[in-house]
Amino acid sequence: MNTPITTCTSTQIKEFLAQIKQPEFRYKQILEWLFVHRACSYQEMTNLPKALREQLEAHMPLHIPQLYNRRVSKDGTRKYLFQLHDGQLVETVAIPSRSGKDRLTVCFSTQVGCAMGCVFCATGHEGFTRNLGFGEIVYQILLAEDDMGMRVSNLVGMGQGEPFLNLDNVLDALLVLNNPKGIGIGARKITISTCGVIPGIRRFQEVKQQFTMAISLHSAIQSKRDQIMPRSRKWPLDQLKESLIEYLDQTDRRITFEYLLIGGFNDGEEDLRALVRYCDGLLCHINLLNMNQIEGSPFRPASKKAVNHWLTALNDAGIETTLRASRGADIEGACGQLKNSLS
């Protein structure tokens, strides 16, 4: 075995330690060195036996993602392009609060590319390359935190990739990030977004920590959703709603629906009525987003009039709805724009 530790699963690391007759507590020590003390080499891990450090170096070399490119928006948002051990690239976005002092949200990626093929998303046009290891996920947050010079307060798994198609590594990363003895980000400050992968939703509802879940919906009309989210048709809207009812019964945690308004496509009255019906009986919140322009896309943002109408109509229907401000669009760091660009 010669696999970078950042790409390994927690199970792989534990199994390796067991094979070389190491006690179970070594796993926690290694994680602490990696993600709390942020060691850059195994030789820094001074409470590990020298022989173990040498075995780790030989079989699980430590490759920390490297900053390949950074872009800074006029609104303070920063987009990072990190290079992984195999030369693959992945993007991460750090979004400070408007004051720049009290809150820092990091939008992290879970895969190199994405297999879902959503037509409004630049990442979907890139295709899928591989899953990220849980260490590669955690390091995105740590490196963004270091560059911003402030503590991360909120996390959103809304970057490149479908998190629920890499759920083992995502959950391992969340447990590290949430651990009060480690990075200590509150579970309710961590949101994972999915296109509606039902098996993942059912696994996620069994997690004891109070992580929150967002569903990328974008249309409550099946035929329209199939057009813009072709790989999601595997989990039809009616089955998705059944799984969400089960999720709510199990967790009592409110669901967020993300709805990207696309001018002339999903912003009409029929679309609005369908969304209101879909939300009936669900404890949910809607995040409206106006589409960000994607190079080469035939779609366009909705009009300001349509956005305001939807915001008013949904709240009047008793569905708590907010309009999410787009941040970092000038550096292609806003929702749907991540595509490993260098300029």
C-alpha positions as CSV (number, residue, x, y, z in Angstrom):
1,M,0.0,0.0,0.0
2,N,1.3,3.4,-0.9
3,T,-1.6,5.8,-0.7
4,P,-1.5,9.4,0.6
5,I,-3.1,9.5,4.0
6,T,-5.3,12.5,2.9
7,T,-7.0,10.2,0.3
8,C,-7.6,7.3,2.6
9,T,-10.8,6.6,4.4
10,S,-10.9,6.3,8.2
11,T,-11.4,2.6,7.8
12,Q,-8.3,2.2,5.7
13,I,-6.2,4.1,8.2
14,K,-7.5,2.1,11.1
15,E,-7.0,-1.2,9.3
16,F,-3.4,-0.3,8.4
17,L,-2.7,0.5,12.0
18,A,-4.2,-2.8,13.1
19,Q,-2.1,-4.7,10.6
20,I,1.1,-3.3,12.0
21,K,-0.1,-4.1,15.6
22,Q,-0.6,-0.5,16.7
23,P,-3.1,0.3,19.5
24,E,-6.4,2.0,18.5
25,F,-5.5,5.3,20.2
26,R,-2.9,5.9,17.5
27,Y,-5.6,6.8,15.0
28,K,-6.8,9.7,17.2
29,Q,-3.2,10.9,17.8
30,I,-2.6,11.0,14.0
31,L,-5.7,13.0,13.4
32,E,-4.8,15.4,16.1
33,W,-1.4,16.0,14.5
34,L,-2.8,16.4,11.1
35,F,-5.8,18.6,11.7
36,V,-5.2,20.3,15.1
37,H,-1.4,20.8,15.3
38,R,-1.4,20.9,11.4
39,A,1.9,18.9,11.2
40,C,3.6,19.1,7.8
41,S,5.5,15.9,8.2
42,Y,5.4,12.7,10.2
43,Q,8.6,13.6,11.9
44,E,6.8,16.3,13.7
45,M,4.5,13.8,15.4
46,T,6.8,13.3,18.3
47,N,4.5,11.2,20.5
48,L,4.4,8.5,17.8
49,P,7.1,5.8,17.9
50,K,9.9,6.4,15.3
51,A,9.2,3.1,13.7
52,L,5.5,4.0,13.2
53,R,6.4,7.3,11.7
54,E,8.7,5.6,9.2
55,Q,6.0,3.0,8.3
56,L,3.4,5.8,7.8
57,E,5.8,7.7,5.6
58,A,6.5,4.6,3.5
59,H,2.9,3.4,3.2
60,M,0.7,6.5,3.7
61,P,2.8,9.6,2.6
62,L,1.6,12.9,3.9
63,H,0.7,15.2,0.9
64,I,-1.1,18.4,2.0
65,P,-3.0,20.1,-0.8
66,Q,-1.1,23.1,-2.2
67,L,-2.5,26.5,-3.2
68,Y,-2.4,26.7,-7.0
69,N,-4.3,29.9,-7.5
70,R,-6.3,32.4,-5.5
71,R,-8.7,35.0,-6.6
72,V,-10.2,37.8,-4.5
73,S,-13.6,39.4,-5.2
74,K,-14.4,43.0,-4.7
75,D,-16.9,41.8,-2.0
76,G,-14.2,40.1,0.0
77,T,-14.9,36.6,-1.1
78,R,-11.9,34.5,-1.9
79,K,-11.8,31.5,-4.3
80,Y,-9.0,29.0,-3.9
81,L,-7.8,26.4,-6.4
82,F,-6.0,23.7,-4.6
83,Q,-3.7,21.1,-6.3
84,L,-3.9,17.6,-4.9
85,H,-1.1,15.0,-4.7
86,D,-2.0,13.5,-8.1
87,G,-2.2,16.9,-9.9
88,Q,-5.9,17.1,-9.8
89,L,-7.4,20.5,-8.9
90,V,-10.4,21.4,-6.7
91,E,-12.0,24.7,-5.7
92,T,-13.0,26.1,-2.4
93,V,-14.7,29.4,-1.6
94,A,-14.3,31.5,1.6
95,I,-17.1,34.0,2.2
96,P,-16.6,36.5,5.0
97,S,-19.6,38.4,6.5
98,R,-20.3,41.8,5.1
99,S,-18.5,43.3,8.2
100,G,-15.6,40.9,7.6
101,K,-15.2,40.3,11.3
102,D,-17.9,38.1,12.9
103,R,-18.5,35.2,10.5
104,L,-16.6,33.2,7.9
105,T,-18.4,30.7,5.8
106,V,-16.4,28.2,3.7
107,C,-18.0,26.4,0.8
108,F,-16.0,23.2,0.3
109,S,-15.9,20.5,-2.4
110,T,-16.4,16.8,-2.0
111,Q,-15.3,15.4,-5.4
112,V,-13.0,16.3,-8.2
113,G,-15.6,17.3,-10.8
114,C,-19.2,16.0,-10.6
115,A,-21.2,13.2,-12.2
116,M,-24.6,14.7,-11.9
117,G,-24.4,16.8,-15.1
118,C,-26.7,19.6,-14.0
119,V,-26.9,21.8,-17.0
120,F,-26.9,25.1,-15.1
121,C,-23.7,24.3,-13.2
122,A,-20.2,24.8,-14.5
123,T,-18.9,21.9,-12.5
124,G,-21.3,19.6,-14.2
125,H,-19.8,20.4,-17.5
126,E,-16.4,19.3,-16.2
127,G,-17.4,15.7,-15.6
128,F,-16.4,13.4,-12.7
129,T,-12.8,12.4,-11.9
130,R,-12.7,11.0,-8.4
131,N,-13.9,11.3,-4.8
132,L,-12.0,13.4,-2.3
133,G,-10.6,11.7,0.7
134,F,-11.8,13.0,4.1
135,G,-8.4,14.6,4.7
136,E,-8.6,16.5,1.4
137,I,-12.0,17.8,2.5
138,V,-10.8,18.9,5.9
139,Y,-7.6,20.6,4.5
140,Q,-9.8,22.9,2.3
141,I,-11.2,24.4,5.5
142,L,-7.9,24.6,7.3
143,L,-6.1,26.2,4.4
144,A,-8.9,28.7,3.8
145,E,-9.0,29.6,7.5
146,D,-5.2,30.2,7.5
147,D,-5.4,32.4,4.4
148,M,-8.3,34.5,5.7
149,G,-6.6,34.8,9.1
150,M,-9.9,34.1,11.0
151,R,-11.7,31.2,12.4
152,V,-14.3,29.5,10.2
153,S,-17.8,29.7,11.8
154,N,-20.0,28.1,9.1
155,L,-19.5,25.3,6.5
156,V,-21.5,24.5,3.5
157,G,-20.8,21.4,1.4
158,M,-22.0,23.1,-1.8
159,G,-18.8,23.1,-3.8
160,Q,-17.8,20.8,-6.6
161,G,-19.3,17.3,-6.5
162,E,-22.4,15.5,-5.0
163,P,-21.6,14.9,-1.3
164,F,-24.0,12.0,-0.9
165,L,-22.1,10.1,-3.6
166,N,-19.0,10.3,-1.4
167,L,-20.7,10.0,1.9
168,D,-18.2,7.9,3.8
169,N,-15.5,10.5,3.4
170,V,-17.9,13.4,3.9
171,L,-19.1,12.0,7.2
172,D,-15.5,11.3,8.3
173,A,-14.6,14.9,7.5
174,L,-17.6,16.3,9.3
175,L,-16.8,14.4,12.5
176,V,-13.3,15.8,12.5
177,L,-14.6,19.3,11.8
178,N,-17.3,19.1,14.5
179,N,-15.1,17.5,17.2
180,P,-15.0,19.9,20.1
181,K,-11.5,18.7,21.0
182,G,-10.4,19.5,17.5
183,I,-11.7,22.1,15.1
184,G,-15.0,22.5,16.9
185,I,-17.4,23.8,14.4
186,G,-21.0,23.4,15.7
187,A,-23.0,20.7,13.9
188,R,-25.9,23.2,13.2
189,K,-23.4,25.4,11.5
190,I,-22.6,22.7,8.9
191,T,-24.9,22.2,6.0
192,I,-24.6,19.5,3.3
193,S,-26.3,20.0,0.0
194,T,-27.5,17.1,-2.2
195,C,-29.3,16.8,-5.5
196,G,-31.6,14.4,-3.8
197,V,-29.7,11.1,-3.6
198,I,-32.2,9.1,-1.5
199,P,-29.9,6.4,-0.2
200,G,-27.6,9.2,1.1
201,I,-30.5,11.0,2.7
202,R,-31.5,7.8,4.6
203,R,-28.0,7.3,5.8
204,F,-27.6,11.0,6.8
205,Q,-30.8,10.8,9.0
206,E,-29.1,8.2,11.1
207,V,-26.2,10.5,12.0
208,K,-26.5,11.6,15.7
209,Q,-24.9,15.0,15.2
210,Q,-27.3,17.8,14.2
211,F,-25.8,18.6,10.8
212,T,-28.3,20.2,8.5
213,M,-29.3,19.2,5.0
214,A,-30.2,21.2,1.9
215,I,-31.9,19.8,-1.2
216,S,-31.0,21.3,-4.6
217,L,-34.5,21.3,-6.0
218,H,-34.7,23.9,-8.8
219,S,-38.0,22.7,-10.1
220,A,-41.0,20.9,-8.5
221,I,-42.1,19.8,-12.0
222,Q,-40.6,16.5,-12.8
223,S,-40.2,17.0,-16.6
224,K,-38.4,20.3,-16.0
225,R,-36.2,19.0,-13.3
226,D,-35.2,16.1,-15.6
227,Q,-34.1,18.6,-18.2
228,I,-31.8,20.6,-16.0
229,M,-30.8,17.8,-13.6
230,P,-30.7,14.7,-15.8
231,R,-28.9,12.3,-13.4
232,S,-31.3,13.1,-10.6
233,R,-34.2,11.5,-12.5
234,K,-33.1,8.3,-10.8
235,W,-34.7,9.7,-7.6
236,P,-38.1,11.1,-8.8
237,L,-39.7,14.0,-6.9
238,D,-42.5,11.9,-5.4
239,Q,-40.0,9.4,-4.0
240,L,-37.8,12.2,-2.9
241,K,-40.6,13.8,-0.9
242,E,-41.4,10.5,0.8
243,S,-37.8,10.2,1.9
244,L,-37.9,13.8,3.2
245,I,-41.0,13.0,5.3
246,E,-39.1,10.1,6.7
247,Y,-36.1,12.3,7.3
248,L,-38.2,14.8,9.2
249,D,-39.9,12.1,11.3
250,Q,-36.5,10.7,12.2
251,T,-34.6,13.9,12.9
252,D,-37.1,16.8,13.4
253,R,-34.5,18.9,11.6
254,R,-35.8,21.5,9.1
255,I,-34.9,21.0,5.4
256,T,-33.7,23.7,3.2
257,F,-34.7,23.7,-0.5
258,E,-32.4,25.5,-2.9
259,Y,-34.2,26.9,-5.8
260,L,-32.2,28.6,-8.6
261,L,-34.4,30.9,-10.6
262,I,-33.8,30.6,-14.4
263,G,-35.4,33.3,-16.5
264,G,-38.1,32.0,-18.7
265,F,-37.7,28.4,-17.6
266,N,-38.6,27.7,-14.0
267,D,-39.8,31.2,-12.8
268,G,-43.4,31.2,-14.0
269,E,-46.7,30.9,-12.1
270,E,-47.0,27.2,-12.9
271,D,-43.6,26.6,-11.4
272,L,-44.5,28.7,-8.3
273,R,-47.7,26.7,-7.7
274,A,-45.9,23.4,-8.1
275,L,-43.3,24.5,-5.5
276,V,-45.9,25.5,-3.0
277,R,-47.7,22.2,-3.4
278,Y,-44.4,20.3,-3.0
279,C,-43.6,22.0,0.3
280,D,-47.0,21.2,1.7
281,G,-46.6,19.0,4.8
282,L,-42.8,19.6,5.0
283,L,-40.9,21.5,7.7
284,C,-38.8,23.5,5.3
285,H,-37.2,26.7,4.3
286,I,-36.5,27.9,0.8
287,N,-33.4,29.6,-0.3
288,L,-34.1,31.4,-3.6
289,L,-31.0,32.1,-5.7
290,N,-31.0,34.0,-9.0
291,M,-28.9,32.2,-11.6
292,N,-25.3,33.3,-12.1
293,Q,-24.3,33.6,-15.7
294,I,-22.3,30.6,-16.9
295,E,-20.1,30.9,-19.9
296,G,-21.6,29.0,-22.8
297,S,-24.9,28.3,-21.0
298,P,-28.2,29.0,-22.9
299,F,-29.9,29.9,-19.6
300,R,-30.2,33.4,-18.1
301,P,-31.0,34.9,-14.7
302,A,-34.6,35.7,-13.8
303,S,-35.8,39.3,-13.9
304,K,-35.7,41.3,-10.6
305,K,-39.5,41.6,-10.8
306,A,-39.8,37.8,-11.0
307,V,-37.4,37.3,-8.1
308,N,-39.3,39.7,-5.9
309,H,-42.6,38.2,-6.8
310,W,-41.5,34.7,-5.9
311,L,-40.1,35.9,-2.6
312,T,-43.3,37.7,-1.6
313,A,-45.6,34.9,-2.9
314,L,-43.8,32.1,-1.1
315,N,-43.7,33.9,2.2
316,D,-47.4,34.8,1.8
317,A,-48.1,31.1,1.3
318,G,-46.6,30.5,4.8
319,I,-43.3,29.1,3.5
320,E,-40.3,30.8,5.1
321,T,-38.2,32.0,2.1
322,T,-35.1,34.1,1.8
323,L,-33.2,35.4,-1.2
324,R,-29.6,34.4,-0.9
325,A,-27.2,37.1,-2.0
326,S,-24.7,36.1,-4.6
327,R,-21.2,36.5,-3.5
328,G,-18.0,36.2,-5.5
329,A,-19.6,36.2,-9.0
330,D,-16.9,38.5,-10.3
331,I,-14.3,35.7,-9.6
332,E,-16.6,32.9,-10.7
333,G,-16.9,31.8,-7.1
334,A,-20.7,32.0,-6.8
335,C,-23.2,29.1,-6.9
336,G,-22.9,27.1,-10.1
337,Q,-19.7,28.8,-11.3
338,L,-17.0,26.5,-9.9
339,K,-15.0,25.0,-12.8
340,N,-11.3,25.1,-11.7
341,S,-10.6,28.3,-13.7
342,L,-7.3,30.1,-13.4
343,S,-8.3,33.6,-14.3
